[in-house]
Amino acid sequence: MSFQRYIIVLTLTVFFAFNSCKEDNKHIKQTEVSFKKESELTVFKKDSIITTFDIEIADNDYETQTGIMYRSSMQNKQGMLFVFENVLPRTFYMKNT
């Protein structure tokens, strides 16, 4: 490859790399999600109740992946219970929470 051709390819590569990383001025507006109580979760210690939470249940892939994203706030004692079919260590990343 000639030096001139190498420079052209390098210039185009850099141009497209920077252009693809550029932030668009278009912002996707996400509708805020509000809490919908589906059940209650009670935490016990021996024979006494420690506390009770109002919960939403995430028991499918979409709900698990969305989690509590797109909520501006939640009240005390509100949460989400993630239900899985097996017992394995899990990691979570909650974007926009």
C-alpha positions in Angstrom: 0.0 0.0 0.0 1.4 3.4 -1.0 2.0 6.0 1.7 -0.6 8.3 0.2 -3.2 5.5 0.3 -2.2 4.7 3.9 -2.8 8.3 4.9 -6.2 8.4 3.2 -7.3 5.1 4.9 -6.0 6.4 8.3 -7.8 9.7 7.9 -11.1 8.0 7.1 -10.7 5.6 9.9 -10.1 8.4 12.4 -13.0 10.5 11.0 -15.5 7.6 11.2 -14.3 6.6 14.7 -14.8 10.2 16.1 -18.0 10.6 14.2 -19.5 7.4 15.6 -18.6 8.5 19.2 -20.2 11.9 18.8 -23.3 12.4 21.0 -26.5 13.1 19.2 -28.6 16.0 20.1 -31.6 13.7 20.0 -32.6 12.5 23.4 -34.9 9.5 23.8 -37.5 10.4 26.4 -38.4 7.6 28.6 -41.7 7.5 30.3 -41.4 7.4 34.1 -42.5 4.2 35.7 -44.6 4.4 38.8 -44.7 1.8 41.6 -47.5 -0.8 41.4 -47.9 -2.9 44.5 -48.3 -6.5 43.6 -47.7 -8.1 47.0 -46.2 -7.7 50.4 -43.0 -9.1 51.8 -42.7 -9.6 55.5 -39.4 -10.1 57.3 -39.5 -12.2 60.4 -37.0 -12.7 63.3 -37.9 -15.8 65.3 -41.6 -15.3 66.2 -41.8 -11.5 65.6 -42.3 -9.4 62.5 -39.4 -7.0 61.8 -41.0 -5.1 58.9 -43.2 -5.4 55.9 -42.5 -4.1 52.4 -44.9 -3.4 49.5 -43.3 -5.0 46.5 -43.4 -5.4 42.8 -42.4 -8.8 41.5 -39.9 -9.3 38.7 -40.4 -12.9 37.5 -39.7 -12.7 33.8 -36.7 -11.6 31.7 -38.1 -8.2 30.8 -39.0 -7.2 34.3 -35.7 -8.5 35.7 -33.7 -6.5 33.1 -35.8 -3.4 33.6 -35.8 -3.6 37.4 -36.5 -0.3 39.0 -35.2 1.9 36.2 -36.9 5.0 35.1 -38.3 5.9 38.5 -37.6 9.3 40.0 -38.4 8.0 43.5 -39.9 5.3 45.6 -41.4 5.5 49.1 -39.9 3.9 52.1 -40.7 0.3 52.4 -41.3 -0.2 48.7 -39.1 -2.5 46.7 -38.9 -5.1 44.0 -38.6 -8.9 44.6 -36.6 -10.7 41.8 -37.8 -14.3 41.4 -35.6 -16.9 39.7 -36.1 -20.6 38.9 -32.8 -21.7 40.4 -30.4 -20.7 43.2 -27.2 -19.1 41.8 -25.1 -16.1 42.7 -26.5 -13.0 40.8 -25.2 -9.6 40.0 -27.3 -6.5 39.3 -26.6 -3.3 37.5 -29.5 -0.8 37.8 -29.1 1.9 35.2 -31.2 5.2 35.7 -32.1 4.4 39.2 
